[in-house]
Every structure is written in C-alpha cells, then in structure tokens.
Amino acid sequence: MQRVQAPVKVIERVFERRIGEKVKIDAMQFGFMPRKGTTDAIFTVWQMQEKYGCKGKKLYFAFVDLEKAFDRVHRGH
C-alpha cells in the first residue's frame, strides 16, 4: 500500500500547485485553512464589534453558506 500512497501524494501536490496559481484565497478565509479555525473567525468578529461599539459606529456582517448557495444554483444540466 505504501507504493500507492507516494504517487497519490505527488499528484495531489501537482494539482494543489496548479489550482493555487489560478485561484486567489483571501486572507479572511477561515474554513479549511491550516492554522485558521472557527475560533479565529469568532475572535475577529468579537474584536470588530468591540472597536466599532466603543466608537458608537454601526457594524454590519454578512455570512454566506457557500455550500448551500452552490447547491441551489441552476447550472442547466
């Protein structure tokens, strides 16, 4: 089985590199990113609420569930 794993890892790295050249991942991406979990996102939101609240400014957030949004898009198939 170890012989099968090595080529799969190589192919995975090639795909990851090629996709990475075409897709820009924003620094605010938290899900499925190394060292960036939901706790980090919650902390960021909390900090922004504190800073805007102290200044008496309104702060708006929008959360999009991309999985659900993608599943509802008609793609003509």
C-alpha positions as CSV (number, residue, x, y, z in Angstrom):
1,M,0.0,0.0,0.0
2,Q,2.8,2.4,0.6
3,R,3.7,2.4,-3.1
4,V,0.3,3.6,-3.9
5,Q,0.3,6.4,-1.4
6,A,3.5,8.1,-2.7
7,P,2.2,8.7,-6.3
8,V,-1.1,9.9,-4.9
9,K,0.7,12.5,-2.7
10,V,2.7,13.7,-5.7
11,I,-0.4,14.1,-7.9
12,E,-2.1,15.9,-5.0
13,R,0.7,18.4,-4.7
14,V,0.8,19.0,-8.5
15,F,-3.0,19.7,-8.5
16,E,-2.7,21.9,-5.4
17,R,0.1,23.9,-7.1
18,R,-1.8,24.3,-10.4
19,I,-5.0,25.3,-8.7
20,G,-3.1,27.7,-6.4
21,E,-1.7,29.5,-9.4
22,K,-5.2,30.2,-10.7
23,V,-7.2,30.8,-7.5
24,K,-6.5,33.6,-5.0
25,I,-7.5,32.7,-1.5
26,D,-8.3,35.8,0.6
27,A,-6.6,36.3,3.9
28,M,-10.0,36.4,5.5
29,Q,-10.7,32.7,4.5
30,F,-11.1,30.7,7.7
31,G,-12.7,27.4,6.9
32,F,-10.5,24.6,5.7
33,M,-7.3,26.6,6.1
34,P,-4.2,25.5,8.1
35,R,-4.0,27.2,11.4
36,K,-7.2,29.2,10.8
37,G,-10.2,27.7,12.6
38,T,-13.6,29.0,13.5
39,T,-12.3,30.2,16.8
40,D,-10.1,32.7,14.9
41,A,-13.1,33.9,12.9
42,I,-15.2,34.3,16.1
43,F,-12.3,36.3,17.8
44,T,-12.0,38.6,14.7
45,V,-15.8,39.3,14.8
46,W,-15.7,39.9,18.5
47,Q,-12.8,42.4,18.2
48,M,-14.5,44.3,15.4
49,Q,-17.7,44.5,17.5
50,E,-15.7,45.9,20.4
51,K,-13.9,48.5,18.3
52,Y,-16.9,49.7,16.5
53,G,-19.1,49.7,19.6
54,C,-16.6,51.9,21.5
55,K,-16.8,54.5,18.7
56,G,-20.6,54.3,18.5
57,K,-20.5,53.2,14.9
58,K,-22.8,50.6,13.3
59,L,-21.2,47.4,12.1
60,Y,-22.8,45.0,9.6
61,F,-21.9,41.4,8.9
62,A,-23.0,39.1,6.1
63,F,-22.5,35.3,6.4
64,V,-22.9,33.2,3.4
65,D,-23.1,29.4,3.4
66,L,-21.4,28.8,0.1
67,E,-22.3,25.1,0.1
68,K,-26.0,25.8,0.3
69,A,-25.7,28.6,-2.2
70,F,-23.9,26.5,-4.7
71,D,-26.3,23.6,-4.3
72,R,-29.2,25.9,-5.3
73,V,-27.7,27.4,-8.4
74,H,-29.2,26.1,-11.6
75,R,-26.4,25.2,-14.0
76,G,-28.5,24.0,-16.9
77,H,-27.7,20.3,-16.6
